[in-house]
Amino acid sequence: MRRALLPLAALACYAAFFAPVVVGDLVLSPPYTDVYRISFPFIDFLDRAIAQGEWPLWTPHQFSGHPHAANGQASIYYLPKLLVCLVFDGPALLGAHAMVHAGLGWLAMFVLLRSRRASAVAAGLGAWAWIFCGFHLGTLAAPAFVGATAIWFPLATWLVARAVRAPTPGAVAALALCIGVQLTSGILTTLPIFVLYAGAYALVLTLRRPPGERAPAWVALGAAFVLGGLVAAVHLLPSAEMAVHSQRLAARTAGGASAWLDLWAVTRWSWAWPGALELSSLFAPLSNAPHHQREPLYLALPVLVLGSWQLARLVTRGRTAMPSAQQGDLGFFGAAAAVGLVLALENPIRAFLAGVLPALATLQIAAKAEVVFVLAMVVLATARLDALRDEAVPPMARLAVPLIALLAVGLAYAAIAVPGATPYPAELVQAHGQLLTASVVAFAALWIARDRGWLGAQGFAVGLAIHIVATTTTVAIWNLYAGQMTQPRAGWYAPRPDTDRLRRASRDGRVLAIGRNLYPNSETIYGLRGLNGYAPMHWRRYGELLHALEEDGDPYLRPGFLQHVFVDRPRPGAARLLGLGTVLTPQGRFEPADAAPRAWLSGRYEIEPDDPARLLRIRLGAFSREVVLLEADPGVALGGAAPDGTVVVTDESLNRMVLDVDTREPALLTLSELAYPGWRATRDGEPIPIWTSYHVLRTVAVPAGHHQVVFEYAPWSFRLGAALSGAGLLAVGVLAIDHARRRMRAGAA
């Protein structure tokens, strides 16, 4: 029971700390708009779909319909998010998600540090600094981003060590489940960092084993990573499917394998901010942060100094600098801290990557390595804090440690205080100065007292503990409740004066909101059917169509299939293909569009197999609804004249649409809905083929008479992914049961 007191107390503190954004009148809302236009719409959509008993494989709100399961940042299979959705609703989802991950992250880091023989107090403080270092404060509010992924790094680190040192079925099952959950959390750019970090750690640990014990460790690690990938297959395969479809189109358009290089040509942004700016984020709060500083470190000064001191000792003295209680792999964390710091201050690296592999710069993989630096520094600082209980301050440290503190504070303050170097207001610079001054004065007082013998080792450790808790909590309160990371719940996606009108317009046609009247994906919140949106990957074919629909031929479109795409100047008449009914202008005016009906019948068709020629015709408006523009010959006999008939949508859900069709002669039925692979159609219960018309729409054949046509979205990626995930979970369960049986037999013997 005593062992559980500290974790229970920490979790109670987290529950109290996050209470205002869970059950209070505040909503987590960082100063950047990604939470507003990405994270909350995604988690709210998942929550409403679950409440309605549906699984959101498809969303009608983005991109004229979009495979939501292929949106990695939506992470619809991420277990903690699902649990949050089952308990909470509305704006409380963001705060609850942050609170749950704060607790999980604290426990994970506490377990990791305790497994390395850290004292309970040092492990608790390290876990506290891990969560409240600000790196997570800037991301926990964003379920789609780094916080959800990075929170599993300490647990995975501990489980990798267990799998290497004791490659039992239980260790394999636990590591596989951890990897699977982390993979489903959504953020793609952190996964390469995790794989490299975990692989390097496993390599170091395995090579330290006797030669005869290495093979079982490699087998256990390999099995865990394979099983973890299987567990997450239902999440990973839809995104892979979209990538394959999009790049196949790129290859066909550009001709040959050179089109695959399109993946590496996805950046247009400039990364030329001052390199010193990141130094200011090592342990200082950055409210009013610009977009590129949305994931700052905010590392507490004692953690930074103690970690740097330990790192310097490892570099100069090697294994002799390792505390006796921390013997083993501390050198790995020293190397990880050094590499992570270099990558955290990544502007020169990013500039290099932009010239070599632009996609890596765009994906900000280097920036995501901050998590490695923070984790390693916490481990190093915890080791040094424990060591200070048992050893005197060495002569060199009397000078080196104060210099480290002063250098860090000086660089951090200079990075934001130099006139014209940063966009920060004077009030923020002043607040930085006050916090940094108080932090360094408190640390200097503790250090002088320890050096002069006025304070014993235990007292110094307690003082540092108080300093860590005080500084990190101050930063957390400042950013969450006194800064710009919260706002009143009443103003969060409040009903707009034109909400009802937009919703009525969306019933008859899609809505296009230009400018900031509606952020991309806000249509999801208001229940609208929109043309634009955001997803980390969109279907390339839809992007090509929007490019053709844009008046100036240059919509906000990232090349390839990455990032978001939207139209802001639709060509008159051309957007009617997508059922555009209403345009909301930047001035807030409604402008009706020449919308096509959502479904219509045609008696003739023509074939245009060439993609560029077809897109050019659409761009010029050289098409009609009476003559369907197809890519391939459907081989059906039609009446030729405009058919006399009706089409009525009788039932619709996220993944299914039912239409009643009545026509006097054979006809083609066309929907202003995307013909994305995975949609299947039946007519009166019998499967029928779907042909792609107008580059992206669905067309099926209907004979004369009354028929019921049903469209269902059930892609192979979902079916295969669900089967693989089920098999992975079953294998994990079998390993766990086998491990439990072995332990029971060993205990009985």
RAJOCOR-V206664 format. One record per residue. N is the residue number from 1. RES is the residue in one small letter. PSI is psi in degrees with one decimal (999 if undefined). Layout:
N&RES&PSI + N&RES&PSI
This chain:
1&m&-38.7 + 2&r&-34.4 + 3&r&-27.1 + 4&a&-9.5 + 5&l&-46.5 + 6&l&-48.6 + 7&p&-40.8 + 8&l&-40.2 + 9&a&-41.6 + 10&a&-42.5 + 11&l&-35.5 + 12&a&-39.4 + 13&c&-42.1 + 14&y&-41.3 + 15&a&-42.1 + 16&a&-38.5 + 17&f&-41.3 + 18&f&0.7 + 19&a&-42.4 + 20&p&-27.3 + 21&v&5.1 + 22&v&-51.8 + 23&v&-0.1 + 24&g&-156.4 + 25&d&15.3 + 26&l&156.1 + 27&v&136.1 + 28&l&124.7 + 29&s&89.2 + 30&p&165.2 + 31&p&-13.0 + 32&y&158.1 + 33&t&-3.7 + 34&d&-37.3 + 35&v&-40.4 + 36&y&-39.3 + 37&r&-4.8 + 38&i&-65.0 + 39&s&-52.1 + 40&f&-44.0 + 41&p&-38.0 + 42&f&-46.8 + 43&i&-33.4 + 44&d&-38.7 + 45&f&-43.0 + 46&l&-43.2 + 47&d&-44.6 + 48&r&-35.3 + 49&a&-43.3 + 50&i&-41.6 + 51&a&-29.8 + 52&q&3.1 + 53&g&25.0 + 54&e&158.2 + 55&w&120.4 + 56&p&66.8 + 57&l&-31.0 + 58&w&145.6 + 59&t&133.0 + 60&p&-2.5 + 61&h&-22.3 + 62&q&145.7 + 63&f&38.0 + 64&s&31.1 + 65&g&134.2 + 66&h&141.6 + 67&p&94.2 + 68&h&-32.6 + 69&a&-23.8 + 70&a&-5.0 + 71&n&97.8 + 72&g&-36.6 + 73&q&-17.9 + 74&a&-29.8 + 75&s&61.8 + 76&i&-5.7 + 77&y&8.4 + 78&y&114.8 + 79&l&-49.3 + 80&p&-37.7 + 81&k&-41.4 + 82&l&-41.2 + 83&l&-40.3 + 84&v&-41.8 + 85&c&-29.0 + 86&l&-23.1 + 87&v&-37.4 + 88&f&165.2 + 89&d&159.6 + 90&g&-147.9 + 91&p&-22.8 + 92&a&-16.3 + 93&l&-39.6 + 94&l&-48.1 + 95&g&-39.5 + 96&a&-40.0 + 97&h&-44.1 + 98&a&-43.3 + 99&m&-45.9 + 100&v&-43.2 + 101&h&-28.7 + 102&a&-44.5 + 103&g&-44.4 + 104&l&-41.8 + 105&g&-38.8 + 106&w&-47.6 + 107&l&-41.5 + 108&a&-46.7 + 109&m&-37.0 + 110&f&-45.2 + 111&v&-42.5 + 112&l&-47.7 + 113&l&-38.8 + 114&r&-34.8 + 115&s&-20.9 + 116&r&19.9 + 117&r&24.9 + 118&a&150.9 + 119&s&159.6 + 120&a&-39.4 + 121&v&-47.1 + 122&a&-40.2 + 123&a&-40.4 + 124&g&-40.7 + 125&l&-38.9 + 126&g&-41.7 + 127&a&-37.5 + 128&w&-46.4 + 129&a&-33.8 + 130&w&-42.4 + 131&i&-42.6 + 132&f&18.8 + 133&c&-12.2 + 134&g&-30.6 + 135&f&-41.8 + 136&h&-27.8 + 137&l&-33.8 + 138&g&-8.6 + 139&t&-19.9 + 140&l&-28.2 + 141&a&-7.5 + 142&a&92.9 + 143&p&-19.8 + 144&a&-4.2 + 145&f&-155.2 + 146&v&-34.3 + 147&g&-45.9 + 148&a&-32.8 + 149&t&-47.4 + 150&a&-24.3 + 151&i&-21.1 + 152&w&-3.5 + 153&f&-47.7 + 154&p&-42.6 + 155&l&-43.0 + 156&a&-37.5 + 157&t&-46.4 + 158&w&-41.9 + 159&l&-33.3 + 160&v&-44.6 + 161&a&-40.8 + 162&r&-42.8 + 163&a&-30.2 + 164&v&-44.5 + 165&r&-28.9 + 166&a&79.3 + 167&p&68.2 + 168&t&163.7 + 169&p&-36.2 + 170&g&-40.7 + 171&a&-40.7 + 172&v&-44.7 + 173&a&-44.3 + 174&a&-44.8 + 175&l&-40.4 + 176&a&-43.2 + 177&l&-40.5 + 178&c&-45.2 + 179&i&-43.4 + 180&g&-44.8 + 181&v&-41.7 + 182&q&-39.6 + 183&l&-32.7 + 184&t&-4.1 + 185&s&-19.3 + 186&g&-38.8 + 187&i&119.1 + 188&l&-36.6 + 189&t&-19.3 + 190&t&-21.8 + 191&l&-42.6 + 192&p&-37.9 + 193&i&-43.7 + 194&f&-45.4 + 195&v&-44.2 + 196&l&-43.8 + 197&y&-51.9 + 198&a&-39.5 + 199&g&-41.8 + 200&a&-41.3 + 201&y&-45.0 + 202&a&-39.6 + 203&l&-45.4 + 204&v&-46.5 + 205&l&-41.1 + 206&t&-40.9 + 207&l&-19.8 + 208&r&-10.4 + 209&r&155.1 + 210&p&148.5 + 211&p&-36.4 + 212&g&-15.5 + 213&e&1.0 + 214&r&-40.1 + 215&a&-47.2 + 216&p&-35.7 + 217&a&-44.3 + 218&w&-41.1 + 219&v&-44.1 + 220&a&-44.8 + 221&l&-45.3 + 222&g&-43.8 + 223&a&-39.8 + 224&a&-43.6 + 225&f&-38.7 + 226&v&-46.9 + 227&l&-37.7 + 228&g&-40.9 + 229&g&-37.9 + 230&l&-43.1 + 231&v&-37.1 + 232&a&7.9 + 233&a&-38.0 + 234&v&-21.0 + 235&h&-37.5 + 236&l&-36.7 + 237&l&-40.8 + 238&p&-39.2 + 239&s&-40.1 + 240&a&-37.9 + 241&e&-43.8 + 242&m&-40.0 + 243&a&-43.0 + 244&v&-46.4 + 245&h&-44.7 + 246&s&-43.6 + 247&q&-27.6 + 248&r&-40.5 + 249&l&-39.9 + 250&a&-41.4 + 251&a&-39.2 + 252&r&-35.0 + 253&t&-47.3 + 254&a&-24.6 + 255&g&112.0 + 256&g&177.8 + 257&a&-15.4 + 258&s&-23.2 + 259&a&-22.8 + 260&w&-21.7 + 261&l&-11.8 + 262&d&-29.4 + 263&l&-31.2 + 264&w&12.7 + 265&a&51.2 + 266&v&10.2 + 267&t&137.5 + 268&r&-6.8 + 269&w&154.2 + 270&s&136.6 + 271&w&54.1 + 272&a&25.5 + 273&w&157.3 + 274&p&132.3 + 275&g&-29.0 + 276&a&-15.3 + 277&l&-36.3 + 278&e&-28.2 + 279&l&-32.1 + 280&s&-17.0 + 281&s&7.6 + 282&l&-37.4 + 283&f&14.3 + 284&a&145.8 + 285&p&143.8 + 286&l&67.4 + 287&s&160.9 + 288&n&25.1 + 289&a&139.5 + 290&p&173.2 + 291&h&-41.2 + 292&h&-9.6 + 293&q&30.0 + 294&r&-9.8 + 295&e&58.9 + 296&p&166.4 + 297&l&-46.7 + 298&y&43.1 + 299&l&129.9 + 300&a&145.2 + 301&l&-47.3 + 302&p&-37.7 + 303&v&-43.1 + 304&l&-44.8 + 305&v&-48.9 + 306&l&-40.3 + 307&g&-42.1 + 308&s&-39.5 + 309&w&-46.6 + 310&q&-39.6 + 311&l&-42.8 + 312&a&-39.0 + 313&r&-38.8 + 314&l&-38.3 + 315&v&-40.7 + 316&t&-29.2 + 317&r&-11.0 + 318&g&-137.3 + 319&r&-22.6 + 320&t&-14.7 + 321&a&-2.4 + 322&m&128.7 + 323&p&147.3 + 324&s&-35.0 + 325&a&-10.1 + 326&q&20.3 + 327&q&146.3 + 328&g&-105.6 + 329&d&24.6 + 330&l&-30.4 + 331&g&-33.9 + 332&f&-42.2 + 333&f&-29.7 + 334&g&-45.4 + 335&a&-40.2 + 336&a&-39.1 + 337&a&-41.9 + 338&a&-47.5 + 339&v&-43.4 + 340&g&-37.9 + 341&l&-42.7 + 342&v&-42.8 + 343&l&-30.2 + 344&a&-35.3 + 345&l&66.3 + 346&e&5.8 + 347&n&-47.9 + 348&p&-38.8 + 349&i&-43.3 + 350&r&-39.2 + 351&a&-40.0 + 352&f&-45.5 + 353&l&-36.9 + 354&a&-28.8 + 355&g&-21.8 + 356&v&-58.2 + 357&l&87.9 + 358&p&-31.4 + 359&a&-35.6 + 360&l&-35.2 + 361&a&-41.6 + 362&t&-39.7 + 363&l&-8.7 + 364&q&37.1 + 365&i&-39.9 + 366&a&-41.6 + 367&a&-34.7 + 368&k&-12.5 + 369&a&-4.2 + 370&e&-35.0 + 371&v&-35.8 + 372&v&-42.3 + 373&f&-47.1 + 374&v&-47.2 + 375&l&-47.3 + 376&a&-38.4 + 377&m&-37.0 + 378&v&-43.1 + 379&v&-46.1 + 380&l&-43.4 + 381&a&-37.4 + 382&t&-42.5 + 383&a&-43.0 + 384&r&-36.0 + 385&l&-43.2 + 386&d&-38.4 + 387&a&-31.3 + 388&l&-14.8 + 389&r&-22.9 + 390&d&-3.1 + 391&e&155.4 + 392&a&162.0 + 393&v&121.0 + 394&p&154.2 + 395&p&-42.7 + 396&m&-33.6 + 397&a&-23.9 + 398&r&-31.4 + 399&l&-38.0 + 400&a&-42.8 + 401&v&-48.5 + 402&p&-35.5 + 403&l&-40.6 + 404&i&-45.0 + 405&a&-46.5 + 406&l&-39.9 + 407&l&-44.9 + 408&a&-47.3 + 409&v&-42.3 + 410&g&-45.3 + 411&l&-41.2 + 412&a&-43.1 + 413&y&-40.4 + 414&a&-32.7 + 415&a&-25.0 + 416&i&-14.5 + 417&a&-16.0 + 418&v&122.7 + 419&p&131.5 + 420&g&-5.0 + 421&a&-28.2 + 422&t&162.4 + 423&p&14.4 + 424&y&141.4 + 425&p&162.2 + 426&a&-34.9 + 427&e&-39.7 + 428&l&-40.5 + 429&v&-40.9 + 430&q&-42.4 + 431&a&-39.8 + 432&h&-49.6 + 433&g&-42.2 + 434&q&-45.3 + 435&l&-44.0 + 436&l&-39.5 + 437&t&-47.4 + 438&a&-39.4 + 439&s&-45.7 + 440&v&-32.5 + 441&v&-44.4 + 442&a&-43.1 + 443&f&-41.4 + 444&a&-39.3 + 445&a&-43.4 + 446&l&-41.8 + 447&w&-43.9 + 448&i&-41.7 + 449&a&-38.1 + 450&r&-42.0 + 451&d&-36.6 + 452&r&-4.2 + 453&g&7.1 + 454&w&-20.8 + 455&l&126.1 + 456&g&173.3 + 457&a&-42.4 + 458&q&-42.0 + 459&g&-38.2 + 460&f&-41.6 + 461&a&-41.3 + 462&v&-41.6 + 463&g&-42.3 + 464&l&-37.5 + 465&a&-45.3 + 466&i&-40.7 + 467&h&-46.4 + 468&i&-48.4 + 469&v&-42.7 + 470&a&-46.6 + 471&t&-45.6 + 472&t&-39.1 + 473&t&-37.9 + 474&t&-45.0 + 475&v&-41.5 + 476&a&-47.5 + 477&i&-41.7 + 478&w&-48.5 + 479&n&-38.8 + 480&l&-39.4 + 481&y&-20.2 + 482&a&-7.5 + 483&g&-137.2 + 484&q&25.3 + 485&m&5.7 + 486&t&159.3 + 487&q&159.7 + 488&p&139.0 + 489&r&-30.5 + 490&a&-27.0 + 491&g&2.2 + 492&w&110.8 + 493&y&44.6 + 494&a&151.6 + 495&p&131.7 + 496&r&156.5 + 497&p&-28.2 + 498&d&11.8 + 499&t&-49.7 + 500&d&-40.3 + 501&r&-40.2 + 502&l&-40.5 + 503&r&-40.4 + 504&r&-40.6 + 505&a&-33.7 + 506&s&-20.3 + 507&r&-34.6 + 508&d&-24.0 + 509&g&170.0 + 510&r&158.8 + 511&v&135.9 + 512&l&111.4 + 513&a&119.0 + 514&i&139.2 + 515&g&-149.2 + 516&r&23.1 + 517&n&-39.0 + 518&l&124.2 + 519&y&151.8 + 520&p&134.3 + 521&n&-4.5 + 522&s&-24.1 + 523&e&-30.4 + 524&t&-41.0 + 525&i&-42.2 + 526&y&0.7 + 527&g&33.4 + 528&l&159.1 + 529&r&110.7 + 530&g&165.5 + 531&l&-35.2 + 532&n&-174.3 + 533&g&-175.2 + 534&y&138.9 + 535&a&149.9 + 536&p&-25.6 + 537&m&135.8 + 538&h&164.3 + 539&w&124.0 + 540&r&-38.0 + 541&r&-38.8 + 542&y&-38.0 + 543&g&-37.8 + 544&e&-39.8 + 545&l&-43.8 + 546&l&-34.2 + 547&h&-38.2 + 548&a&-28.0 + 549&l&-17.4 + 550&e&135.2 + 551&e&-46.2 + 552&d&8.4 + 553&g&12.1 + 554&d&73.6 + 555&p&171.3 + 556&y&89.0 + 557&l&118.4 + 558&r&132.2 + 559&p&162.7 + 560&g&-145.3 + 561&f&14.7 + 562&l&150.0 + 563&q&-173.1 + 564&h&164.6 + 565&v&134.9 + 566&f&159.1 + 567&v&138.1 + 568&d&-9.6 + 569&r&76.9 + 570&p&140.7 + 571&r&135.4 + 572&p&125.6 + 573&g&-32.0 + 574&a&-35.8 + 575&a&-4.0 + 576&r&-19.9 + 577&l&-36.6 + 578&l&11.2 + 579&g&25.5 + 580&l&122.7 + 581&g&-31.4 + 582&t&136.3 + 583&v&126.8 + 584&l&112.2 + 585&t&165.6 + 586&p&-24.0 + 587&q&1.4 + 588&g&11.5 + 589&r&145.7 + 590&f&129.7 + 591&e&112.3 + 592&p&141.9 + 593&a&162.6 + 594&d&79.1 + 595&a&141.6 + 596&a&154.4 + 597&p&158.7 + 598&r&-30.8 + 599&a&139.9 + 600&w&162.3 + 601&l&144.1 + 602&s&148.7 + 603&g&-3.2 + 604&r&164.6 + 605&y&160.4 + 606&e&158.1 + 607&i&131.4 + 608&e&93.6 + 609&p&-16.0 + 610&d&120.6 + 611&d&-51.2 + 612&p&-40.7 + 613&a&-39.4 + 614&r&-44.1 + 615&l&-35.4 + 616&l&-41.4 + 617&r&-41.3 + 618&i&-41.1 + 619&r&-39.5 + 620&l&-3.9 + 621&g&19.1 + 622&a&63.6 + 623&f&168.7 + 624&s&163.9 + 625&r&-23.6 + 626&e&-28.8 + 627&v&105.2 + 628&v&133.2 + 629&l&104.9 + 630&l&163.1 + 631&e&-27.7 + 632&a&157.8 + 633&d&120.6 + 634&p&-16.9 + 635&g&37.1 + 636&v&150.3 + 637&a&128.5 + 638&l&165.3 + 639&g&-27.8 + 640&g&-42.1 + 641&a&166.4 + 642&a&120.0 + 643&p&146.7 + 644&d&106.3 + 645&g&-179.7 + 646&t&152.4 + 647&v&127.5 + 648&v&129.2 + 649&v&112.7 + 650&t&-21.7 + 651&d&143.4 + 652&e&135.0 + 653&s&-172.7 + 654&l&-42.1 + 655&n&15.3 + 656&r&143.9 + 657&m&133.1 + 658&v&130.3 + 659&l&139.0 + 660&d&123.7 + 661&v&132.0 + 662&d&115.7 + 663&t&146.2 + 664&r&-18.2 + 665&e&161.3 + 666&p&141.9 + 667&a&168.6 + 668&l&131.6 + 669&l&120.9 + 670&t&136.5 + 671&l&144.2 + 672&s&50.9 + 673&e&149.5 + 674&l&140.6 + 675&a&49.4 + 676&y&138.0 + 677&p&134.7 + 678&g&-19.7 + 679&w&133.7 + 680&r&149.2 + 681&a&144.7 + 682&t&147.9 + 683&r&114.8 + 684&d&37.8 + 685&g&-7.1 + 686&e&133.7 + 687&p&139.5 + 688&i&153.1 + 689&p&152.2 + 690&i&125.7 + 691&w&144.9 + 692&t&124.8 + 693&s&153.4 + 694&y&34.9 + 695&h&-31.3 + 696&v&-9.7 + 697&l&167.3 + 698&r&136.0 + 699&t&135.8 + 700&v&162.7 + 701&a&139.4 + 702&v&128.8 + 703&p&173.7 + 704&a&145.9 + 705&g&-168.1 + 706&h&130.3 + 707&h&155.0 + 708&q&120.8 + 709&v&128.3 + 710&v&129.2 + 711&f&131.3 + 712&e&139.2 + 713&y&109.0 + 714&a&74.5 + 715&p&156.7 + 716&w&-32.9 + 717&s&-34.9 + 718&f&-45.8 + 719&r&-47.3 + 720&l&-41.9 + 721&g&-41.3 + 722&a&-39.6 + 723&a&-44.7 + 724&l&-41.9 + 725&s&-40.7 + 726&g&-42.2 + 727&a&-40.0 + 728&g&-44.5 + 729&l&-38.0 + 730&l&-43.0 + 731&a&-41.7 + 732&v&-43.0 + 733&g&-41.8 + 734&v&-43.0 + 735&l&-41.6 + 736&a&-42.3 + 737&i&-42.1 + 738&d&-40.7 + 739&h&-42.9 + 740&a&-40.8 + 741&r&-41.4 + 742&r&-39.7 + 743&r&-38.8 + 744&m&-42.2 + 745&r&-41.0 + 746&a&-38.4 + 747&g&-37.3 + 748&a&-35.4 + 749&a&999
